[in-house]
Amino acid sequence: MKAVIPVAGVGTRLRPHTYTQPKVLLNVAGKPILGHIIDKLVENSIKDILLIVGHLGEMIKNYVESSYPDVRFEFIEQKEPLGLGHAIYLAGEAFKDEDEILIILGDTIF
């Protein structure tokens, strides 16, 4: 199973914190929000993750690749902020051959 995590938003409601850091990299309980999500995915044997990046996407890419070397990441850039539906649409080609996918929003801790 592949997980798709859209993380391209700018986090306007969390400004000024998100001017220099993506919302998904803000710390909650000592770890970035995205770290909590990826930890749970790995605990459930999901190690194939597609991230849809945009705003400050290079920071997200650096974080996940350095923190999770055993997870296979794929990145798609959403160049224009056209919403969540558009982000998932951009990723469609990357998971077209998958029987199952899990879409989890990048700011959801579960």
N, C-alpha and C positions, 0 to 999 in steps of 0.2 A: 504494500500500500504506500502511496505517495501522499505527503502532506503538502498543502499549498497554503502559504501564509502571506497575505497581502500586507506589506509594511511601507507603502509609498506615501502615506498621508503626512501632512506637515504639522499636525498637532496644535492647531491654532488656539484651542481652549486651554492649553497648558503653557502658553507663553507667559513669561519670558524664558522658561526652561528649554523650550524647543527651538529657540533661535539657533542654538549651536549644537544641539544634540537631538537625534530622533526620539520621538515619544517612546518607541519600543526599547530604547536603551536607557530610559530613566530607571533608577533603582527603586525596587520595592522589596522590603525585607532583605536588603543587602545584596540583591542581584537584579540585573536588568530584567524587565518584563519579558523580553524575548527569551532570556535564559530560562525562566520558569517554564515557558511553553515548550522549548526544545527539550528540556529535561524530562518533562512528562511524555513527550513523543518518544524519546529514546527508551524510557521505562516501559513503553508499550510496543517496543520493537519496530518503531518507525524511524528509519535512518536514511530516508530518501526525501529530502525537503526542497521544495521550490519556493523561493522568496521573490515576491514582486516588489521591487524597490523603486524609489523615486527620490524624494527629498533626503539629502544626506545619505544616500544609499551606500556610498563607499565606506562610511563608518559602520554600517550594519554588516556589510560583507566582511570587513576586517575583524569585527567582533566574532561572528559565527565561525569563520574559518580558523581563527586562532584558539577559540574556546572549545570547539567541537571537531577535532581532527578526524574522528572516526565516522562522522556523518557526511553523507554525500549531499552537497548543496548545489542547486542550480539557481541562477539569477536571471530575472527578466526585468528590464527597466520600463517603467511607465513614464514616458517622457512628458506627457501632459496630464495634469491632475483631473481626469474625467470621471472619477468615482470608482466605487468598489466593483460594480458590474463590469466596467471597462477593464479593470485590472484582471479580473478572472477571465474575461474574454481573451486578453493578451496571452494568458497562460494556457489556453485551450490546446494549442498544438503540442505543448510539452507533456500533457497528460492524456492525450487522445487514445493511447494504447493501454491505459490503465483500466483494470476491472473495478478498482475502488480507489477513491481519493477522499482525503479529509481536508476540508477547508476550515481553517481556524484563523480568526482575526488576530492580528499582531498585538492588539492591546487587551486581549482577553486572558486572564489567568484562571486556570481551571484546576 
